[in-house]
Amino acid sequence: MPDTTTDQPTRRAGGAVVPVLAFAGIVVAVMQTLLVPVIKDLPQLLDTAPANATWVLTSTLLSGAVATPIMGRLGDLYGKRRMLVLSLAVMVVGALISAVTSDLLIMIAGRTLQGFAMGAIPLGIGLMRDMLPREKLGSAMALMSSSIGVGGGLALPAAALVAQHADWHALFYGAAGLGALAIALTLLAVPESPMRAAGSFDLLGALGLSTGLVLLLLPITKGSDWGWSSGTTLGLFAAAVAVLLLWGVYELRVQAPLVDLRTTARREVLLTNLASIMVGVSFYVVSLVLPQLLQLPTATGYGLGQSMVVAGLCVAPLGLTMMFTAPVYARLSARYGPKVTLITGLLIIAIGYGGGLGLMDAAWQTVVTSVVLGAGIGLAYSSLPALIVGAVPASETGAANGLNTLMRSIGTSVSSAVIGMVLADTANDVGGVEIPTMHGFRVSFLIATAAVAVGLLLAFFLPGATRPAQRHTQLRASSEEDANLERAEEVLRGFRGRVLDASGAPVARAKVTLIDRRGRQAGATVSATDGSYVLAVPAEGAYVLAARASGHGPSASSATHSGAEGAVELDLSLPGETVSA
């Protein structure tokens, strides 16, 4: 993956950047739960069959899964704020389309556009890494990562209140208004990051990934309707495997891939992404089970007989607790590292679901369950971007966090399909109406507990915490030069020195490119404020180091590195010849 370049100094963020980006994440999350209060009424509202009505939800899921990694990469290439605003603008257009129609196909089109906003989460995390000082980055990324849960939790009671007292289309007008407000605040308070990844957009890779994801997620979300052993379901799964394998082979060969699979295959990245799927599964179970339990009539013997609004209020602490765990996470992570925080969060989730098995007899008990699960999910979600950011170069932050967000979405998709199937298979038929049973609710909680156990196992195999000083710099790197310097120093094999002008003064933010004997770029970085640079070499051999900076002539110098050497000291002069260190 080509390294990041910049054409201007890094702009430091103002105090409003974190809340504005977090608000954008919350607005995006609202899209995911906006229609939960009216799910059962959608067939009647859209005058269609129940199987067709589910496409209103499935379309948003599919477009979000496709858009997340693509918008992350586009943000790395062309500007994260620019792509964030674009994502929110597409969402607003989609919400307005849905607000003025009751036609199924037009509604699906609007909901598809709304799903594109899911890319805002990794873009916001990338902006924070590029601009925030190290001491603020941990809690800010935690809040941004948790915003998807916060928005989902807070949207339930608000959407229920609107749906209960107004025309359901008002939900979309409200969402469009929130999206427009998020765009305005972003333009006013969030500066554009100067960080750019070199290279071009991998269009063929984007098409391949999009096709593979649609082929994979369609049978996951519709399998219960089509039948898990039907030819359509099995055929789509087989096609998804074939397309994604071909896509992977292509991505390994292309010079500037959409997703750097070699980076993704690193143990810390791979295990974090797999653990993210498990966290996504566990998060969505409580969102599916508790609202139904709360709204079932007491005549069933186990239903709690609450209104739609009260049910939303009982589940709302899930999102509120996630929001309040962000500063707690920052302190825990600074002391023990994100791996320990992830494990702690997963343990709390396990306690929440384990205790929840016996806390289903009163509304206040569901509130307790929501609070405990919110704390655990908040800690777990907060840990994920820090683990990813600490494992990838700054030039891949947007794409890598986009892929991680995609893994969470896959987890929620799997959760929705599996829990939906469990509740349907264990339901009682009462006068032609399928009523979920307490047995089905408890089996769903056990499935969530099993997912958490798998997530814990994966988390234990993550690389252990480094020494505090190393961990601080690795996980809190706030600029391109910091990230490059730290990673190259860890390798301890390459070239280092300073970029100087003709008078011997240091040149900051000079682009230094490493070129191998075949004329290919083998690495790149920018010099720090004191002119220093560090570049790791992929292998021993002869190289050319080219340096350039605004207002100076270019410089190139030949150098050789043997595998036995550590870092070769080499100063570069602009303009002029190499200066001996």
Secondary structure, DSSP 4 states (H G I P E B T S, - for coil): -PPEE-SSPPPPP-TTHHHHHHHHHHHHHHHHHTTGGGGGGHHHHTTS-HHHHTHHHHHHHHHHHHHHHHHHHHHHHH-HHHHHHHHHHHHHHHHHHHHT---HHHHHHHHHHHHGGGGHHHHHHHHHHHHS-HHHHHHHHHHHHHHHHHHHHHHHHHHHHHHHHS-TTHHHHHHHHHHHHHHHHHHHH-PPP--EE-S---HHHHHHHHHHHHHHHHHHHHHHHH-TTSHHHHHHHHHHHHHHHHHHHHHHHSSS-SS-HHHHTSHHHHHHHHHHHHHHHHHHHHHHHHHHHHHS-GGGSS-----HHHHHHHHTHHHHHHHHHHHHHHHHHHHH-HHHHHHHHHHHHHHHHHHHTT--SSHHHHHHHHHHHHHHHHHHHHHHHHHHHTTS-GGGHHHHHHHHHHHHHHHHHHHHHHHHHHHHHT-EEETTEEE--HHHHHHHHHHHHHHHHHHHHHHHTSPPP--HHHHHHHHS--SHHHHHHHHHHHHT-EEEEEEEETTS-B-TT-EEEEE-TTS-EEEEEE--TTSEEEEE-SSSEEEEEEEE-TTS--EEEEEEE-TT--EEE-BEEESSS-B--
